[in-house]
Amino acid sequence: MGIKLGMPSARLGVLLLTTLLTGCGSIPWFGKGKDPTPPSKLTEVVQQVSMTRLWSEKPTRGTEGRRLYLVPAVSGGKVFIADARGRLVALAADSGREIWRRDTGHSFSGGPDVSSDKLVLGTTQGDLIAFALQDGNELWRTKLASEVLSIPRQTDDGKVIVHTLDDTIHAIEAATGKELWRISYPAPVLTLRGSSTPLIIQDATVVGLAGGKLVKIDTQEGIPLWEVVVTRPSGRSELARIADIDADPILIGNQLYVGSYNGDLAAVDVTTGEVIWRRELSAHAGLAADDSGLFVTDSQDQVWSASVTGGAGRWKQEALRYRQLTAPSIVGGLIAVGDLEGYVHVLDKSDGRLLGRTRITKAGITARPVVEGGRLYVYAQDGTLSALTLGAGAPSTPKPNTQETAEAPKEPAATPTPTQAPR
């Protein structure tokens, strides 16, 4: 029996165990005392980056406080977003104007992903559902092995690849919803509540699994090409042995970059599966990368920069510890992360200094901010969706159609720690 460990943050002070399979019974909360790792308080920051909200709307009810993988998808001048109660909405990317909405009644939990003619989303009931891009009408629905807590990915050759919570990977025919193949991997007794999103690479798919394993699968035949253990579970207790890869793998050139919880940041050769290097660093929220470096939100909500060639640490920003940060997003020379109180924080990509922040809403932001067309699209747990632009200089006044925002207190830029690095 596999049990997913729900973690609203990286902290182990309070844990919620939720059952995946029938017959598992009810498991209570661990610990009800004071949080031993409270979120860092925000101090003043000198606003060195303009953060202009182009628009801010509340088209959905959000995630209702649950850790779901509902992330904005931007395509063809539109933004598509879904909520936990089954609302699916298309908005104009430049203005936030609603184009269409559908109240489907489904409990969406992962997606959407966009192709030229359809949207695909997963649900908590283990359904994969396709909708017409033009008007949101349902096209087909397919039952999967388990709940979907990652983004289903559509391939160029007409497949949808889905990673379900029980570590099963499905290939579905995009035109009809017919299952083409599935591969199931055994899950540990305890895992984090989440799944990595499949990375599509030409005719192959790379997926991170519970237990610290990374796999590459032939997308045509559903045959494993290689499997590698990035982090081997260790420790005396099941909690200590959690080594899940929930962060989405990233490909730069011929190297895959991946982070695991209670484990390592690693580079893996995409052709052979050989681990090129690994550095001790616990991460599950996610990472970002470009030719200049790797950027990681670790399990204590510290933001790191590391070298892509050897994993050596460059800087570490500690001022936002335990603020339940999202995975980082790269916006030019800046890094953006959201937090538990609805703030978007901006860091200098070169040295990690805090350059500014703005508050989108009072609800938490758990979805990685999406960068598209020079804009940052931020989706909060209460259903607020905002479009921002970032630039040098003081912040400008939001346009009249934006929601009122409680701005962060102004503060001197927090200095990152440049000497500490992944071991």
Order of alpha helices (4+ residues) and beta strands (2+ residues): beta-beta-beta-beta-beta-beta-beta-beta-beta-beta-beta-beta-beta-beta-beta-beta-beta-beta-beta-beta-beta-beta-beta-beta-beta-beta-beta-beta-beta-beta-beta-beta-beta-beta-beta-beta
